[in-house]
């Protein structure tokens, strides 16, 4: 399917509108008609550009990410984690956590959404995290046989989920930094 070229500004405007609508109505009630109306574009253009609602939503989420893990390399694992946290803010984390919570329910009834999330958001982030960890092993910061290496993604995702469930508070930078210092780094021997 051929895609038309959008200016970065127009694409950002569309993605912002999609995330705003997603926050207002949720995934199930979000329609391409509503996105078209909000962005003053045609539904045909949206489908031609993104192919499906699922891809549009996930690309909007991906575009809104303040940091892509594969881009971070400060020379130390601790520095990499701090750099990741330094590129986000508490307000954005809270908003994104709420959106992802809503999507986590929608994936059960929408295999296309699940597939788009895996391909466009989860797998690239897992690859980026793996690169951070591999560099830490190469530098000698983490033993290559450390059993916690394969569980770092689970630890980080768990931190996001558990914070709301246990503390009834959104994830913020201070919590994630303390979590990394108290749980992740000790598990990795850093």
C-alpha positions in Angstrom: 0.0 0.0 0.0 1.6 3.3 -1.1 1.7 6.0 1.6 1.6 9.6 0.9 4.2 11.9 2.4 3.1 13.9 5.4 5.2 16.7 6.8 6.6 15.9 10.2 4.5 18.7 11.7 1.3 17.3 10.2 2.1 13.7 11.3 2.8 15.0 14.8 -0.5 16.8 14.8 -2.3 13.6 13.7 -0.6 11.5 16.4 -1.4 14.1 19.1 -5.1 14.0 18.1 -5.1 10.2 18.1 -3.6 10.1 21.6 -6.0 12.8 22.9 -9.0 10.9 21.5 -7.7 7.6 22.9 -7.4 9.1 26.3 -10.9 10.6 26.0 -12.9 7.6 24.7 -10.6 4.5 24.9 -9.5 2.2 22.1 -12.9 0.4 21.5 -14.8 3.7 21.0 -12.0 5.4 18.9 -13.0 5.5 15.3 -11.2 6.5 12.1 -14.2 8.8 11.5 -13.5 10.6 14.8 -9.8 10.9 14.0 -10.6 12.3 10.5 -13.0 14.8 12.0 -10.6 15.9 14.7 -7.7 16.3 12.3 -9.6 17.7 9.3 -8.5 14.8 7.1 -10.3 12.1 5.2 -10.8 8.6 6.5 -9.4 7.3 3.2 -6.2 9.2 3.8 -5.9 7.8 7.2 -6.3 4.2 6.0 -4.0 4.8 3.1 -1.3 6.2 5.4 -1.7 3.7 8.3 -3.7 0.8 7.1 -5.7 0.2 10.3 -6.8 1.8 13.5 -4.4 -0.4 15.4 -1.4 0.7 13.5 -2.3 4.3 13.7 -2.7 4.1 17.5 0.5 2.2 18.1 2.5 4.5 15.8 1.1 7.5 17.7 2.3 5.9 20.9 5.7 5.2 19.4 6.0 8.7 18.1 5.1 10.1 21.6 7.9 8.2 23.3 10.5 10.7 24.6 13.3 8.2 24.3 14.2 5.2 22.2 16.4 2.8 24.2 18.7 1.9 21.3 19.8 5.5 21.1 21.2 5.6 24.6 24.9 4.9 25.3 26.5 6.8 28.1 29.3 4.3 28.8 27.7 2.8 31.9 24.5 0.9 32.6 23.6 3.2 35.5 24.3 6.2 33.2 22.1 4.7 30.5 19.2 4.2 33.0 19.6 7.8 34.2 19.7 9.1 30.7 16.5 7.2 29.8 14.7 8.7 32.9 16.1 12.1 32.2 14.4 12.2 28.8 10.9 11.8 30.2 8.8 13.6 32.7 6.3 12.5 35.4 3.3 14.0 33.5 4.1 12.1 30.3 4.8 8.9 32.2 1.4 9.1 33.9 -0.4 9.8 30.7 1.4 7.0 28.8 0.8 4.6 31.7 -3.0 5.3 31.6 -3.1 4.9 27.8 -1.2 1.6 28.0 -3.4 0.3 30.8 -6.4 1.0 28.6 -4.8 -0.8 25.7 -3.8 -3.8 27.8 -7.5 -4.6 28.1 -8.3 -3.9 24.4 -5.6 -6.3 23.2 -7.6 -9.3 24.5 -10.4 -8.6 22.0 -8.3 -7.1 19.2 -5.5 -9.4 17.8 -4.5 -6.7 15.3 -3.9 -4.3 18.1 -1.8 -6.9 19.9 0.2 -7.6 16.8 0.8 -3.9 16.1 1.9 -3.3 19.8 4.3 -6.2 19.6 5.8 -5.2 16.3 5.9 -1.4 16.6 6.4 -0.8 20.3 7.3 -3.8 22.4 9.8 -5.5 20.2 11.8 -2.3 19.4 12.0 -1.5 23.1 13.0 -5.0 24.0 15.7 -4.8 21.3 16.9 -1.5 22.7 16.9 -2.8 26.3 18.9 -5.9 25.1 21.5 -3.6 23.5 21.9 -1.6 26.8 22.4 -4.9 28.7 24.7 -6.4 26.1 26.9 -3.3 26.3 27.0 -3.6 30.1 28.2 -7.2 29.7 30.8 -6.2 27.1 32.1 -3.5 29.5 32.3 -6.0 32.3 29.7 -4.3 34.4 27.4 -7.4 34.4 28.5 -11.0 34.3 27.3 -12.7 31.1 25.9 -15.6 33.1 23.9 -13.4 35.5 20.5 -15.1 35.6 18.7 -11.7 36.2 19.7 -10.5 32.7 16.8 -12.2 31.0 14.3 -10.9 33.6 15.1 -7.1 33.3 12.2 -6.5 31.0 9.9 -8.3 33.4 11.2 -6.3 36.3 10.7 -3.0 34.5 7.2 -3.8 33.3 6.3 -5.2 36.7 7.4 -1.9 38.3 4.9 0.0 36.1 2.0 -2.4 36.8 2.7 -2.9 40.5 3.1 0.8 41.4 -0.6 1.5 40.6 -1.9 -1.7 42.0 0.0 -1.6 45.3 0.6 2.0 46.0 -2.4 3.5 44.1 0.0 6.0 42.6 1.3 6.5 39.1 4.8 5.7 38.1 7.2 8.7 38.3 10.9 9.2 37.7 11.7 9.1 41.5 10.0 5.8 41.9 11.8 4.3 38.8 15.2 5.5 39.9 14.7 4.1 43.4 13.4 0.9 41.9 16.4 0.6 39.6 18.8 1.3 42.5 17.0 -1.1 44.9 16.0 -3.9 42.6 17.5 -3.9 39.1 21.1 -2.9 39.7 21.5 -5.2 42.7 20.0 -8.1 40.7 22.5 -7.4 38.0 25.4 -7.0 40.4 25.9 -3.3 39.4 
